[in-house]
């Protein structure tokens, strides 16, 4: 019998639990016995007359001592229960609820021994072909089995490493808490059998993922590409990234974790907050359609828009020189009119704007403090296990939509500034996907190929979704569209698209070129007399704000098979940096057959008698049947 290193700690845990339980029972019995004895024959009656005043009796030694001991017993019981409660929390609940516990769980010897006792399955891309595997095993020249990642850096932030926050790989192949052996099983040398780790087929397209990596080379940013009809994640990447293989070394991982300037360990697509700029007008437009205000017209004048008396005037990008006159939502979206969407947000009011935001996954809170709680959102995913939902959980995108908001704050939020400044690339991709869905639904994003689609919310009617797709098409194809020139080659290739440009200015800290740390300066708070009452550190901000480049895209416009969000940090105007990336990726998706093919057989008449086509199916290989037995290793 092999001696288990965990056997002694498991035995000590059992001894501790047994002793603690015995002590609690004994204390409870003693307390009850003392209470009953005190009621029957008080000890004080044997040494003091019964007619003593109450104040005198309370000062007698026996009464005072018994009272003190009684209180100490209860204090001890409460302390014991507290310790026991902590033990129960860490054993049963921390894995699901405590992020710090999750990030350090890789150091748990028991979990590591169990997770390494069997080989992990292969991770395949959406084609299901072995030659397109994203994670596999090979045999090294010295005969050892090695885990390989053909797209190492391209998938690092999705798969994660064996250190830090759990990624997809640990979630897919790690041990669930219910499968881990309990202390009794360890002490008694009971064999714990784990199910074999089968291969996993993802919705990620290997070639499209590689194309995204190439587009973001040498630039900080992120790209998310979804199928809006099913929620399938076709590609997701953020740069800078890291190497999964190199991160297995502890010293390298510590260095990566300390690099706060580049943050290579942070999946920007899921967990980095950005100011969305004009791409947030997509959310405001969805709110207008959802509440029947999409036919409203507003005036964009050279004098600007005053949301309230005494507030700063709201202009468009070119200031007083940019005038659009009285326009509707379609023209306002095409030319990206700030004044229009500021007025639309005020017309909607915080309650209706907040309701629509929640429908597409954005948290709407009454105050700024509540909006900045940095909650994670595992429920947005369509996944097979809670562990995978936690591994992929994005930071919740939030806005402020409280009844006490000033009209000015609501107005600038309507076009993506102010309290709208906590958006993630995934959330903006979901906003575009809502419009791109033929039924006006937001589908839950999914990354496991075999799972059936799930609806997150019915947001608008199919007819309203179709009209919003028409509006988005004006950005890339309209006479005044802000991305018309960039998407001319895409249109020439026979692909009609819709989109939205966005530009956002963001204050960024200054970094020390030697240490890479954020620069800070000491500040002092003084009272009226000039005396120092508080000393604190303040982050030094750059003199110029960083200008981030955004683009949202859907394609093909009639039957969208992809919805995309692109963010390029410091890229400038959306049409200059992010839009060209999106255009190149649409063409790549077309070459890969991901946009589908339209055939006459896919045209079906709906109930209203107007011709309506069924969404084309992307070209994919037929699914392989699941094998009953594991593959041990393949040599390549």
Secondary structure, DSSP 8 states (H G I E B T S, - for coil): ----TTHHHHHHHHHHHHHHHHHHHHHHHHHHHHHHHHHHS-GGGGTS-TTS-HHHHHHSHHHHHHHHHHHHHHHHHHHHHHHHHHHHIIIIIHHHH-HHHHHHGGG-HHHHHHHTSS----EE-TT--GGGEEEEEEE-TTS-EEEE-TTHHHHHHHH--SSSS--HHHHHHS--GGGS--HHHHHTT----------EEBS--HHHHHHHHHHTTTS-EEEEEE-TTT-BEEEEEEES---HHHHTSHHHHHHHHH-TTT-TTS-HHHH--B--GGGGHHHHHHHHHHTT-TT--EEE-TT-B-SSTTS--B-BTTBTT---EEE-HHHHHHHT-HHHHHHHHHHHHHHHHHHHHHHTT-EEESSHHHHTS--EEGGGB--S-HHHHHHH-EE--EEE--TT--HHHHHHHHTT-GGG-BB-HHHHHHHHHHHHSTTSEEE-BB-BTTS---EEEE-S-HHHHHHHHHHHHHHHHSTT-TTTTTTHHHHHTT--EEEEEEEEEE--B-B-TTT--B-EEEEEEE-TTS-EEEEEEEE-B-SS-EEEEEEEEEESSSS--EEEEEEETT--STTTTHHHHHHHHHHHHHHTTTT----GGGEEE-TTSSEEE--------------SS-------
